[in-house]
Amino acid sequence: MNILIVEDEEIAAKKLIKTLAAVDPLATVVGITGSIWETVAWLRANGSGQPLAPDLILMDIELADGQSFQIFNEIEVDCMVIFTTSYDEYAIKAFKVNSVDYLLKPIQTEELEAALAKFRRLTSQPKAARTERMFHVETLLQEIQQTFRPKDYRQRFLVTYANKLITVDTQQIAYFFSDNKMNQFRTVDGRKITVDYTLDELETMLDPKLFFRINRSFLVSVASVEQIQPYFGNRLSLQLKPHIDKEVIVSREKLTPFKDWMGK
């Protein structure tokens, strides 16, 4: 089985090759591309009938020069695709419903193994069934491009401070927290300001690359995390800047995603 890997992070591509070798030693990685246009050029040079023509593509959704869906607008892809992504978007569940698989990074061995098994089942179908399935895939891609367009996150907040209305840029906010049933944020210069949104609402407004909900009471920016220490009960204790006179604990269920978020 010939496999093309479309991945713009070298480390991620190497890990994927290693995982592939463990899952299916007979699989051959015939190429690695890291951008939309590199992939289009590679596929044009290695189309159906060529020695390196892929049977399957493992394709990251977010590439350095845009979303990989653009590839399908530039060239007809006549082999099956398994998408990979770091974003656990609810809409991506549609891939499974429509018999197109996806893998959430970091890719686990058993998940890749299941995806390849699914690929083999689909390719064993009669040609007519496979052709009909590819039509559904193209329709799905057109719909889901809308979902994966970059989201516009909140850039500023209009708030009351010192009896005046002021705007505060999101990049000036260190963290949000709940205090005595009020929701507030602390700016990087130390101001404490009340905000008229719940933490649940704020979580959907803010860029998840920059802000993370560590527990029910705190939503912190990556720049505000000054120190991380082990805490009992398999949790973590954070020291934030500016300092806050409260315990700031990463809940047990948030531990792994928090570590992943801090390491990106």
N, C-alpha and C positions, 0 to 999 in steps of 0.2 A: 504494500500500500504506500503510495507516494503522498507525502504531506507537505503543504506549504504553510509556514508559520508567518503570520503578519503581526508583528509586535515591535514597538519602538523602544522598549527598554531592554538593554542587552542582558541584564541580570535575569529578568523575567523570561526572556527567550531561552537562556541557558538552562534555567530550572525546568522549563517546559520540555526541552529536549531530553533532559535527564529523566523526567517523569515518564515521558513517552517510551524511552528505552526500557524502563522497568515494567511498564504495562504491556507493551507490544514490541518485543525485540526485532520483529520482522518489518516494522514500520520504518520507512526511509524518509528522512527530512530532506526534501529536494531543494529547498530554498528558504531564506529568511528575508523578509522585507520589513521596512520600518516606517513607511509613509504611504499615503494614498497613491501618489504618482509613481513611486517605485514599484508598488504592487501592480498597478495597471500596466506598466511597462513589462514587468516580469511575466504577467499572465498573457500579454500579447505575444511575447517571445516563446512562450511554453504552453501554447494552447493544445486543444484536443489532437491526439495523434503524435505529439512530440514526446521524446523520451522522458522528459521531466514533467510532463503534464500531471498536475495533482489529482488525486482521487478525492482528497479532502483538504479543506483549508481550516486552520485554527486561527481565528481572526479577532484581534483586540478591537473593541468598539471605538475607544478614544485613542487616536494617534496624534502625533506631534503637529501634523498639518490639518487636522480636522477629524471628523467622524468617518469611520470606515465604510459607512453606508454609501458615501460618494463613489466608492469603487464600482458599485453596481450601476451607477448612472453613466459611467465612462466605458464600461466593457461588460459583455455578457459573461457571467460566471456560470459555467456549465458543470460544476461539481458541487458537492454538498459543503456546507459551512457550519462549523461549531464556533459560536462567538464566545469571547472571554471579556470580562469586565470587572472593574473594581467597584462598580456602583450597583448596589442591590435595589434597583428601581422596581416598584411593584409591577410596572407595565411589562417588564422583561419576562414575566411569567407566561406571557403570550407565546414566547418562543416554544416552550414545551408543549403547549396546547396545539400548536401548529406543526409539531414534529420537527422543529428546529431546536437543537439543544444549545445551552449556554453554560459556561463555567464561571463561577465567581472566584476572583483572585483572593488570596493565594490558592492556586489550583491544587486540589487534593487528589492523590493517586486513585482512590476508589471512585471519585467522580469522573475523572478522565476515562477510567476503565469502563464505567457505565455508558459514557457518551460514545465511546468507540464501539461498544456492543450495539448501541442503538443505530449507529451509522451502518454497521454490517447488516442489521435487520432490514433497514430501509433500502440498501443497495441490492438486497436479495429479492426485492419486489419486481414484478414485471415492469417493463419499460414504460408502458402506458400509465401505470400507477405513479411511477417516479416522475414522469412529465407533468402529471396533474398536480403532484405535490409541489414541484418547483414553481408552478403558477401561483399556488397559495403562498409560497414563501415570498415571491416578488410583491404580491399584494400586501402582505404583512410588513415587508420592509418599507414600503411607501408610507404606511400608516404610522409605523413606530419611529420613523425619522422625526416626526413632529414631537414625539415624547422626549426624544433624546437631544433635542436642540438645547443649547446652553440656557439654563434658567437664569432669569434676572433676580439676583438676590438684593436684599435691602442695602442701600448705600448710606442712608442717614436716617436719623430719628428726630422728629419735632417733639420737644419736651419742655416742661416748665422747670426753670431753675432760677433761684433768687428772685422770685416773683416776675420772671420774664419768660417769654417763649424764645427758645434757642434751638438751633439744629446742631446735632452731634454726629459727625461722620462715624460710620461703623468701625472704621479702622482705628478710631480713637477709643474704642470700648475694649476694656480688658476682660471683663466677665459680667454675666448676669447672675442674679441670685434672688431667692425668696427670703424675705425677712418679715416676720410677724404678719403674714398674709399679704404683704406688699411685694411687688416685683420691682427690683431695682437693678441698675448697672453701675459699675465703677469704671471711670475713665482712666486712661493711662497716666493722667496727671493727678489722679486721686479723688476727683469729684464723685459723689454718690448721688445718683439721680433716679427718681421713680419713673417707671415706664408703664403705660397702660396696655400691656399685653401679658398674657400668661407665658410661662416658659414653653409650653407645648406650641403655642403660636409662634413664638420667637424662633423655635427650633426649625420651623418650616421656612422662615424668612431669611435665615442666615446661611451663608456659604458653608457647607459641611467640611470643606477643606480647612476652614479657618476657625470654626466654632464646634465644640463637642459637648453634648449633654452627659456629664459624668454621673449624675444622680438626679433625684427628683427636685433638688434645690439649686443646682449649679449648672450653668452653661458657660464654659470657659473658652477663651481664645488660645490658640497654640502659643502666642507670644507671651501670655500671662503666666504660663507654667514655668516657675523658677526652679523648683526642686521636686523630685519624686522619691518617696520613701515607702518601703514595705509597711503594711499595716495588718494587724491581726484579722483573722477570718478571711485570708486570701484576698485582701483588698490593698489599695494603695492610698497613701496620704500625700496631698499636694500642698506645696507652699506657693502661693500666688503673689504676683506683683501687679498693682500695689497690694500690700499686706492686708488681710482681712482677719478680724478677731473671731474666727469660726473654724471648726474643723472642716476641712475640705477633703472628702473621701470619695474615691472612685468605687462605685458599687460593684459587687461581685459579678453581676451579669454584664457590666460594662467593661470589665477588665481587659479582655482580649481585644475588642474593637478599639478601646482607648490606646492600647499599645500599638496596634496597627496604624491608628490615626497619627500618633506622635512620631512614628517611624517613617511616614511618607515624605 
